[in-house]
Amino acid sequence: MVTRTAAYLWASPVTLAGLFLAGIAVASRGQARSVEGVLEVHGGLVGRLLGQAGGERLVIYAITFGHVVLGESALSLERTRRHERVHVRQYERLGLFFPFFYFASSAWAWLSGKDPYFENTFEKEAFEAERKPDGGV
C-alpha cells in the first residue's frame, strides 16, 4: 500500500498536468474513466489535437502524463493500453524527471542519426512489453 501511494505521489506533478488536459477534453465533450488506477480520457478537443499532433509522419493515438492517459478515441486507448501502462510505470520510477530523460533519449537518438521516437529507450521498453504475451507490465 505504501509503495503504491508513493508511486502516485512521485508521479503526481506530471499527473496534475494530465488532469488539466483531461479537464479540457471532458469539457469539450470527451469522456473519462478509471482503468486499473489510471485515468483514461479520450475525445473532445484533446482527442482531435492528438490525431493531428504528430503530423503526417507519426500518428499519436495516446500519450501518458503520470497516471493520466489521453487518447484520440476509446479504441485508441484500448489498443495502446499495454504500451501506455509501461509509460505509467516509467513515471512511477522517475517521477517528474521522466519527461527530461525521455526527451534526452530522443535527442541522443536523433544526434546519432537514429529515429528519435522508435530508438528512444523508453519507447523501446514499451514496444517490447507489447510483444510479450502477458503485456510485460
N, C-alpha and C positions, 0 to 999 in steps of 0.2 A: 504494500500500500504506500509506504513512504517513498519507494523508488518511482512509482507511477506519478505521485504528487510532485516529486522533484522534477521528473521529466516534463510535466506540464508547465511547471514554474520556469524551468530553464528555457523552454521554447516560447514562453508567453510574450516576450516583446515582439516577436515576429507574428505570433498568433493574433495579437491585437491589430496589427496591420491587416491581416487576413480578415478579421472580424469587421473592420471598417469597409473593406471591399465587399464582403458578404452583405453588409447592410445596404450598400449601393445596389447590389444585384437584386436583393429581395424587394427593395423599394421600387425597383423598375421592373417588377413582375417576375423576378427569378424565384426559385424555390430552394429551400434548405432542409436538410435532415441530418441527424446524427447517425453515423455508421461506425460501430466499433470504437467509440470515443473520439471520432474525428468528425468535424462539421463539414459536410459536403454541400456545396452550393452550385447551382447551375442556372443558366439562362439570364434573362434581364440584360441590362447594359453590359455587365461584365462578361457574360457569355458571348455577346456579339463582338466585343472587343477582343476576346481571346481568339476567336476564329480568324481575326484579321491581323493579330499582333506579330505573327511570325513571317508575314509576307508570303510570297509565292514559294519560297524555299523550304519553309518549315511551318507546318500547321501546329498550333498549340491547342491541344484538346483539353489539357488540365494543367494547373500549376498549384504548388503547395506553399503555404505560408504557415509554418508551425503546425498546428493542429486544425488548420482550415485548408480544404482543397476546393479550389474554384474550377468549375468545368464549363465547357461550351454547352453541353447538354447532359441529360441524365444518362444517356447511352455512353457518352464520352467518359463520364465518371465511372461507370461500370467497367468499361474496357480498360481504363488506366488504373484501376484501384490497386492492383499489386505493385505497379511501378510507383505510384504516388505514396503508398504506405512506406516504401523504402525511404523516400524523402522525409516523411514524418519522423521516422526513426533517426535519420541523419540530423534533423533539427533537435531531436531529443538528446543526441550525443554532443552536438556542437553549439546548440542554442543560438544566440544572436550572432555568433561567429560564422555560422553555416553559409549565409549569403556571400561573405567575403571569401571563404575558402572555395565556394562554388565558382565565383567569378574568376578567382586566381587560377583555378584549374582550367577554365575555358581559355583564359588569356595565355596560359602556358602552352596549351594545345595549339592555339592559333599562331603563336610565335614560333612554334616548332613545325609549322606548315601542315598541321592536322586539323580536322574538323573540330571546332570549339564546342559543339554540342555532343556529338557521338563519341568523341575522345575525352570528354570530361570524366574524371574519375568517379564522380558521384552519379552521373548518368549511366556509366558502365556498370556500376553496382546495381542500379535499379533495373537495367535491362537484363542483367544476369539473373536477378531474382524472378523476373517474369518467366524466364525459361525453365525454372525449377518447378517440378510437379506440385510442391507444397506452397509455392509462391515465394519461398525464401524469406518470409517475414516472420 
